[in-house]
């Protein structure tokens, strides 16, 4: 798991993500130059082929990922383009978050999927250690070398050997808000954590609950913690905790949980209180923020650029009704930027599986989903004109400009049993913390016990 120093160039480049709020949050369908055309339905997202794929008539492969709903629809269009260009047939199967458990069951039954889209760096490493994953072939390696910064290539490698292609990336340090509520309450976008809490209190006094939390999905809570921890403790401590080189009982974790409790410990600031938040799934946490005009169930919701997919399911328009600001700086630190991503890994030796990895590593595949929205690619060769609005273009430009210098989602770097399994490990401990944010010491003890066990089992 690769980490790099956060130098000034990275901070400036990634800070540009925050400029999307100042850019009016887009809405334009123009912008960009180069070889990006439009599909027959008029949406951006296709460009002249840049990679030659083999003819694979008669071959069939299965792809598994966690995507459902609009994300599944968009990814299916990517797979249909692969079928059109190769003649292969691809079956898509949506799975639960605990991907390794699903894959293990299929392998035991001698029916493994051919390609898996893994969400955790730790899961990739475990798949390699269990000898499930196949190294990336020569054609895909060529695309990786041409289209990806070394940082993203290294994240997909284990022991120096490439095993994965990062197809979809995310900026997970954004707070989206209902502009009508902000206007009615007379508040502006906060720059610091202290300002965020003050803004939340003012919004609460205006008659609207300020913050929507999708606590039924434990991964959203890990993102809350990681952004606070990165800003407050700094990148060096972040890297150490991600590798379990310091314990979860460390004072820096105490401080971050204490800070998070300043929000989670005030039921009037959370839509539905803790109990309501724990019953709210991520998609609902977004849609309830942008449904009901200036009287929604909440004024703000925290999560990545992919929130735009869920906003699109409401009548709110990004740039007018729905706006966004960077996660605020905490405790005198810099505003955090945490990224995530989905990595494609071949689990069989079928030529079509390797060909799909080659396609996913090309700008051709990225352009298909980019045109649908709710998607950011780490592929530096993708023409930003493929994105449908200025919001996503700005986020994508900043991600590419960061080069090798970024911080990847901490929980996704950890063993899946600790950082990526519903009802267990960090997800469960932080859900319990949301319910009882006064129990900081107990939360830390549980986190450390679960982490120690997971890392011991991984070694």
Secondary structure as a PSIPRED ss2 file (coil, helix, strand):
# PSIPRED VFORMAT (PSIPRED V4.0)

   1 X C   1.000  0.000  0.000
   2 X C   1.000  0.000  0.000
   3 X C   1.000  0.000  0.000
   4 X C   1.000  0.000  0.000
   5 X C   1.000  0.000  0.000
   6 X C   1.000  0.000  0.000
   7 X C   1.000  0.000  0.000
   8 X H   0.000  1.000  0.000
   9 X H   0.000  1.000  0.000
  10 X H   0.000  1.000  0.000
  11 X H   0.000  1.000  0.000
  12 X H   0.000  1.000  0.000
  13 X H   0.000  1.000  0.000
  14 X H   0.000  1.000  0.000
  15 X H   0.000  1.000  0.000
  16 X H   0.000  1.000  0.000
  17 X H   0.000  1.000  0.000
  18 X H   0.000  1.000  0.000
  19 X H   0.000  1.000  0.000
  20 X H   0.000  1.000  0.000
  21 X H   0.000  1.000  0.000
  22 X H   0.000  1.000  0.000
  23 X C   1.000  0.000  0.000
  24 X C   1.000  0.000  0.000
  25 X C   1.000  0.000  0.000
  26 X C   1.000  0.000  0.000
  27 X C   1.000  0.000  0.000
  28 X C   1.000  0.000  0.000
  29 X C   1.000  0.000  0.000
  30 X C   1.000  0.000  0.000
  31 X C   1.000  0.000  0.000
  32 X C   1.000  0.000  0.000
  33 X C   1.000  0.000  0.000
  34 X C   1.000  0.000  0.000
  35 X C   1.000  0.000  0.000
  36 X E   0.000  0.000  1.000
  37 X E   0.000  0.000  1.000
  38 X E   0.000  0.000  1.000
  39 X C   1.000  0.000  0.000
  40 X C   1.000  0.000  0.000
  41 X C   1.000  0.000  0.000
  42 X C   1.000  0.000  0.000
  43 X C   1.000  0.000  0.000
  44 X E   0.000  0.000  1.000
  45 X E   0.000  0.000  1.000
  46 X E   0.000  0.000  1.000
  47 X E   0.000  0.000  1.000
  48 X C   1.000  0.000  0.000
  49 X C   1.000  0.000  0.000
  50 X C   1.000  0.000  0.000
  51 X C   1.000  0.000  0.000
  52 X C   1.000  0.000  0.000
  53 X C   1.000  0.000  0.000
  54 X C   1.000  0.000  0.000
  55 X C   1.000  0.000  0.000
  56 X C   1.000  0.000  0.000
  57 X C   1.000  0.000  0.000
  58 X C   1.000  0.000  0.000
  59 X C   1.000  0.000  0.000
  60 X E   0.000  0.000  1.000
  61 X E   0.000  0.000  1.000
  62 X E   0.000  0.000  1.000
  63 X E   0.000  0.000  1.000
  64 X E   0.000  0.000  1.000
  65 X E   0.000  0.000  1.000
  66 X C   1.000  0.000  0.000
  67 X C   1.000  0.000  0.000
  68 X C   1.000  0.000  0.000
  69 X H   0.000  1.000  0.000
  70 X H   0.000  1.000  0.000
  71 X H   0.000  1.000  0.000
  72 X H   0.000  1.000  0.000
  73 X H   0.000  1.000  0.000
  74 X H   0.000  1.000  0.000
  75 X H   0.000  1.000  0.000
  76 X H   0.000  1.000  0.000
  77 X H   0.000  1.000  0.000
  78 X H   0.000  1.000  0.000
  79 X H   0.000  1.000  0.000
  80 X H   0.000  1.000  0.000
  81 X H   0.000  1.000  0.000
  82 X H   0.000  1.000  0.000
  83 X H   0.000  1.000  0.000
  84 X H   0.000  1.000  0.000
  85 X H   0.000  1.000  0.000
  86 X H   0.000  1.000  0.000
  87 X C   1.000  0.000  0.000
  88 X C   1.000  0.000  0.000
  89 X E   0.000  0.000  1.000
  90 X E   0.000  0.000  1.000
  91 X E   0.000  0.000  1.000
  92 X E   0.000  0.000  1.000
  93 X E   0.000  0.000  1.000
  94 X E   0.000  0.000  1.000
  95 X C   1.000  0.000  0.000
  96 X C   1.000  0.000  0.000
  97 X C   1.000  0.000  0.000
  98 X C   1.000  0.000  0.000
  99 X H   0.000  1.000  0.000
 100 X H   0.000  1.000  0.000
 101 X H   0.000  1.000  0.000
 102 X H   0.000  1.000  0.000
 103 X H   0.000  1.000  0.000
 104 X H   0.000  1.000  0.000
 105 X H   0.000  1.000  0.000
 106 X H   0.000  1.000  0.000
 107 X H   0.000  1.000  0.000
 108 X H   0.000  1.000  0.000
 109 X C   1.000  0.000  0.000
 110 X C   1.000  0.000  0.000
 111 X C   1.000  0.000  0.000
 112 X C   1.000  0.000  0.000
 113 X C   1.000  0.000  0.000
 114 X C   1.000  0.000  0.000
 115 X E   0.000  0.000  1.000
 116 X E   0.000  0.000  1.000
 117 X E   0.000  0.000  1.000
 118 X E   0.000  0.000  1.000
 119 X C   1.000  0.000  0.000
 120 X C   1.000  0.000  0.000
 121 X H   0.000  1.000  0.000
 122 X H   0.000  1.000  0.000
 123 X H   0.000  1.000  0.000
 124 X H   0.000  1.000  0.000
 125 X H   0.000  1.000  0.000
 126 X H   0.000  1.000  0.000
 127 X H   0.000  1.000  0.000
 128 X H   0.000  1.000  0.000
 129 X H   0.000  1.000  0.000
 130 X C   1.000  0.000  0.000
 131 X C   1.000  0.000  0.000
 132 X C   1.000  0.000  0.000
 133 X C   1.000  0.000  0.000
 134 X E   0.000  0.000  1.000
 135 X C   1.000  0.000  0.000
 136 X C   1.000  0.000  0.000
 137 X C   1.000  0.000  0.000
 138 X H   0.000  1.000  0.000
 139 X H   0.000  1.000  0.000
 140 X H   0.000  1.000  0.000
 141 X H   0.000  1.000  0.000
 142 X H   0.000  1.000  0.000
 143 X H   0.000  1.000  0.000
 144 X H   0.000  1.000  0.000
 145 X H   0.000  1.000  0.000
 146 X H   0.000  1.000  0.000
 147 X H   0.000  1.000  0.000
 148 X C   1.000  0.000  0.000
 149 X C   1.000  0.000  0.000
 150 X H   0.000  1.000  0.000
 151 X H   0.000  1.000  0.000
 152 X H   0.000  1.000  0.000
 153 X H   0.000  1.000  0.000
 154 X H   0.000  1.000  0.000
 155 X H   0.000  1.000  0.000
 156 X C   1.000  0.000  0.000
 157 X E   0.000  0.000  1.000
 158 X E   0.000  0.000  1.000
 159 X C   1.000  0.000  0.000
 160 X C   1.000  0.000  0.000
 161 X E   0.000  0.000  1.000
 162 X E   0.000  0.000  1.000
 163 X C   1.000  0.000  0.000
 164 X E   0.000  0.000  1.000
 165 X E   0.000  0.000  1.000
 166 X E   0.000  0.000  1.000
 167 X E   0.000  0.000  1.000
 168 X E   0.000  0.000  1.000
 169 X E   0.000  0.000  1.000
 170 X E   0.000  0.000  1.000
 171 X E   0.000  0.000  1.000
 172 X C   1.000  0.000  0.000
 173 X C   1.000  0.000  0.000
 174 X E   0.000  0.000  1.000
 175 X E   0.000  0.000  1.000
 176 X E   0.000  0.000  1.000
 177 X E   0.000  0.000  1.000
 178 X E   0.000  0.000  1.000
 179 X H   0.000  1.000  0.000
 180 X H   0.000  1.000  0.000
 181 X H   0.000  1.000  0.000
 182 X H   0.000  1.000  0.000
 183 X H   0.000  1.000  0.000
 184 X H   0.000  1.000  0.000
 185 X H   0.000  1.000  0.000
 186 X C   1.000  0.000  0.000
 187 X C   1.000  0.000  0.000
 188 X C   1.000  0.000  0.000
 189 X C   1.000  0.000  0.000
 190 X C   1.000  0.000  0.000
 191 X C   1.000  0.000  0.000
 192 X E   0.000  0.000  1.000
 193 X H   0.000  1.000  0.000
 194 X H   0.000  1.000  0.000
 195 X H   0.000  1.000  0.000
 196 X H   0.000  1.000  0.000
 197 X H   0.000  1.000  0.000
 198 X H   0.000  1.000  0.000
 199 X H   0.000  1.000  0.000
 200 X H   0.000  1.000  0.000
 201 X H   0.000  1.000  0.000
 202 X H   0.000  1.000  0.000
 203 X H   0.000  1.000  0.000
 204 X H   0.000  1.000  0.000
 205 X H   0.000  1.000  0.000
 206 X C   1.000  0.000  0.000
 207 X C   1.000  0.000  0.000
 208 X C   1.000  0.000  0.000
 209 X C   1.000  0.000  0.000
 210 X C   1.000  0.000  0.000
 211 X E   0.000  0.000  1.000
 212 X E   0.000  0.000  1.000
 213 X C   1.000  0.000  0.000
 214 X C   1.000  0.000  0.000
 215 X C   1.000  0.000  0.000
 216 X C   1.000  0.000  0.000
 217 X C   1.000  0.000  0.000
 218 X H   0.000  1.000  0.000
 219 X H   0.000  1.000  0.000
 220 X H   0.000  1.000  0.000
 221 X H   0.000  1.000  0.000
 222 X H   0.000  1.000  0.000
 223 X H   0.000  1.000  0.000
 224 X H   0.000  1.000  0.000
 225 X H   0.000  1.000  0.000
 226 X H   0.000  1.000  0.000
 227 X H   0.000  1.000  0.000
 228 X H   0.000  1.000  0.000
 229 X H   0.000  1.000  0.000
 230 X H   0.000  1.000  0.000
 231 X H   0.000  1.000  0.000
 232 X H   0.000  1.000  0.000
 233 X H   0.000  1.000  0.000
 234 X C   1.000  0.000  0.000
 235 X H   0.000  1.000  0.000
 236 X H   0.000  1.000  0.000
 237 X H   0.000  1.000  0.000
 238 X H   0.000  1.000  0.000
 239 X H   0.000  1.000  0.000
 240 X H   0.000  1.000  0.000
 241 X H   0.000  1.000  0.000
 242 X H   0.000  1.000  0.000
 243 X C   1.000  0.000  0.000
 244 X C   1.000  0.000  0.000
 245 X C   1.000  0.000  0.000
 246 X C   1.000  0.000  0.000
 247 X C   1.000  0.000  0.000
 248 X C   1.000  0.000  0.000
 249 X C   1.000  0.000  0.000
 250 X C   1.000  0.000  0.000
 251 X H   0.000  1.000  0.000
 252 X H   0.000  1.000  0.000
 253 X H   0.000  1.000  0.000
 254 X H   0.000  1.000  0.000
 255 X H   0.000  1.000  0.000
 256 X H   0.000  1.000  0.000
 257 X H   0.000  1.000  0.000
 258 X H   0.000  1.000  0.000
 259 X H   0.000  1.000  0.000
 260 X H   0.000  1.000  0.000
 261 X H   0.000  1.000  0.000
 262 X H   0.000  1.000  0.000
 263 X H   0.000  1.000  0.000
 264 X H   0.000  1.000  0.000
 265 X C   1.000  0.000  0.000
 266 X C   1.000  0.000  0.000
 267 X H   0.000  1.000  0.000
 268 X H   0.000  1.000  0.000
 269 X H   0.000  1.000  0.000
 270 X E   0.000  0.000  1.000
 271 X C   1.000  0.000  0.000
 272 X C   1.000  0.000  0.000
 273 X H   0.000  1.000  0.000
 274 X H   0.000  1.000  0.000
 275 X H   0.000  1.000  0.000
 276 X H   0.000  1.000  0.000
 277 X H   0.000  1.000  0.000
 278 X H   0.000  1.000  0.000
 279 X C   1.000  0.000  0.000
 280 X C   1.000  0.000  0.000
 281 X C   1.000  0.000  0.000
 282 X H   0.000  1.000  0.000
 283 X H   0.000  1.000  0.000
 284 X H   0.000  1.000  0.000
 285 X H   0.000  1.000  0.000
 286 X H   0.000  1.000  0.000
 287 X H   0.000  1.000  0.000
 288 X C   1.000  0.000  0.000
 289 X C   1.000  0.000  0.000
 290 X C   1.000  0.000  0.000
 291 X C   1.000  0.000  0.000
 292 X C   1.000  0.000  0.000
 293 X C   1.000  0.000  0.000
 294 X C   1.000  0.000  0.000
 295 X C   1.000  0.000  0.000
 296 X C   1.000  0.000  0.000
 297 X C   1.000  0.000  0.000
 298 X C   1.000  0.000  0.000
 299 X C   1.000  0.000  0.000
 300 X E   0.000  0.000  1.000
 301 X E   0.000  0.000  1.000
 302 X E   0.000  0.000  1.000
 303 X C   1.000  0.000  0.000
 304 X C   1.000  0.000  0.000
 305 X C   1.000  0.000  0.000
 306 X C   1.000  0.000  0.000
 307 X H   0.000  1.000  0.000
 308 X H   0.000  1.000  0.000
 309 X H   0.000  1.000  0.000
 310 X H   0.000  1.000  0.000
 311 X H   0.000  1.000  0.000
 312 X C   1.000  0.000  0.000
 313 X C   1.000  0.000  0.000
 314 X C   1.000  0.000  0.000
 315 X C   1.000  0.000  0.000
 316 X C   1.000  0.000  0.000
 317 X C   1.000  0.000  0.000
 318 X E   0.000  0.000  1.000
 319 X C   1.000  0.000  0.000
 320 X C   1.000  0.000  0.000
 321 X C   1.000  0.000  0.000
 322 X E   0.000  0.000  1.000
 323 X E   0.000  0.000  1.000
 324 X E   0.000  0.000  1.000
 325 X E   0.000  0.000  1.000
 326 X E   0.000  0.000  1.000
 327 X C   1.000  0.000  0.000
 328 X C   1.000  0.000  0.000
 329 X E   0.000  0.000  1.000
 330 X C   1.000  0.000  0.000
 331 X C   1.000  0.000  0.000
 332 X C   1.000  0.000  0.000
 333 X C   1.000  0.000  0.000
 334 X C   1.000  0.000  0.000
 335 X C   1.000  0.000  0.000
 336 X C   1.000  0.000  0.000
 337 X C   1.000  0.000  0.000
 338 X E   0.000  0.000  1.000
 339 X E   0.000  0.000  1.000
 340 X E   0.000  0.000  1.000
 341 X E   0.000  0.000  1.000
 342 X E   0.000  0.000  1.000
 343 X E   0.000  0.000  1.000
 344 X E   0.000  0.000  1.000
 345 X E   0.000  0.000  1.000
 346 X E   0.000  0.000  1.000
 347 X C   1.000  0.000  0.000
 348 X C   1.000  0.000  0.000
 349 X C   1.000  0.000  0.000
 350 X C   1.000  0.000  0.000
 351 X H   0.000  1.000  0.000
 352 X H   0.000  1.000  0.000
 353 X H   0.000  1.000  0.000
 354 X H   0.000  1.000  0.000
 355 X H   0.000  1.000  0.000
 356 X H   0.000  1.000  0.000
 357 X H   0.000  1.000  0.000
 358 X H   0.000  1.000  0.000
 359 X H   0.000  1.000  0.000
 360 X H   0.000  1.000  0.000
 361 X C   1.000  0.000  0.000
 362 X C   1.000  0.000  0.000
 363 X H   0.000  1.000  0.000
 364 X H   0.000  1.000  0.000
 365 X H   0.000  1.000  0.000
 366 X H   0.000  1.000  0.000
 367 X H   0.000  1.000  0.000
 368 X H   0.000  1.000  0.000
 369 X H   0.000  1.000  0.000
 370 X H   0.000  1.000  0.000
 371 X C   1.000  0.000  0.000
 372 X C   1.000  0.000  0.000
 373 X C   1.000  0.000  0.000
 374 X C   1.000  0.000  0.000
 375 X C   1.000  0.000  0.000
 376 X E   0.000  0.000  1.000
 377 X C   1.000  0.000  0.000
 378 X C   1.000  0.000  0.000
 379 X C   1.000  0.000  0.000
 380 X C   1.000  0.000  0.000
 381 X C   1.000  0.000  0.000
 382 X C   1.000  0.000  0.000
 383 X C   1.000  0.000  0.000
 384 X H   0.000  1.000  0.000
 385 X H   0.000  1.000  0.000
 386 X H   0.000  1.000  0.000
 387 X C   1.000  0.000  0.000
 388 X C   1.000  0.000  0.000
 389 X C   1.000  0.000  0.000
 390 X H   0.000  1.000  0.000
 391 X H   0.000  1.000  0.000
 392 X H   0.000  1.000  0.000
 393 X H   0.000  1.000  0.000
 394 X H   0.000  1.000  0.000
 395 X H   0.000  1.000  0.000
 396 X H   0.000  1.000  0.000
 397 X H   0.000  1.000  0.000
 398 X H   0.000  1.000  0.000
 399 X H   0.000  1.000  0.000
 400 X H   0.000  1.000  0.000
 401 X H   0.000  1.000  0.000
 402 X C   1.000  0.000  0.000
 403 X C   1.000  0.000  0.000
 404 X C   1.000  0.000  0.000
 405 X C   1.000  0.000  0.000
 406 X C   1.000  0.000  0.000
 407 X E   0.000  0.000  1.000
 408 X E   0.000  0.000  1.000
 409 X C   1.000  0.000  0.000
 410 X H   0.000  1.000  0.000
 411 X H   0.000  1.000  0.000
 412 X H   0.000  1.000  0.000
 413 X H   0.000  1.000  0.000
 414 X C   1.000  0.000  0.000
 415 X C   1.000  0.000  0.000
 416 X H   0.000  1.000  0.000
 417 X H   0.000  1.000  0.000
 418 X H   0.000  1.000  0.000
 419 X H   0.000  1.000  0.000
 420 X C   1.000  0.000  0.000
 421 X C   1.000  0.000  0.000
 422 X C   1.000  0.000  0.000
 423 X C   1.000  0.000  0.000
 424 X C   1.000  0.000  0.000
 425 X H   0.000  1.000  0.000
 426 X H   0.000  1.000  0.000
 427 X H   0.000  1.000  0.000
 428 X H   0.000  1.000  0.000
 429 X H   0.000  1.000  0.000
 430 X H   0.000  1.000  0.000
 431 X H   0.000  1.000  0.000
 432 X H   0.000  1.000  0.000
 433 X H   0.000  1.000  0.000
 434 X H   0.000  1.000  0.000
 435 X H   0.000  1.000  0.000
 436 X C   1.000  0.000  0.000
 437 X C   1.000  0.000  0.000
 438 X C   1.000  0.000  0.000
 439 X C   1.000  0.000  0.000
 440 X H   0.000  1.000  0.000
 441 X H   0.000  1.000  0.000
 442 X H   0.000  1.000  0.000
 443 X H   0.000  1.000  0.000
 444 X H   0.000  1.000  0.000
 445 X H   0.000  1.000  0.000
 446 X H   0.000  1.000  0.000
 447 X H   0.000  1.000  0.000
 448 X H   0.000  1.000  0.000
 449 X H   0.000  1.000  0.000
 450 X H   0.000  1.000  0.000
 451 X H   0.000  1.000  0.000
 452 X H   0.000  1.000  0.000
 453 X H   0.000  1.000  0.000
 454 X H   0.000  1.000  0.000
 455 X H   0.000  1.000  0.000
 456 X H   0.000  1.000  0.000
 457 X H   0.000  1.000  0.000
 458 X H   0.000  1.000  0.000
 459 X C   1.000  0.000  0.000
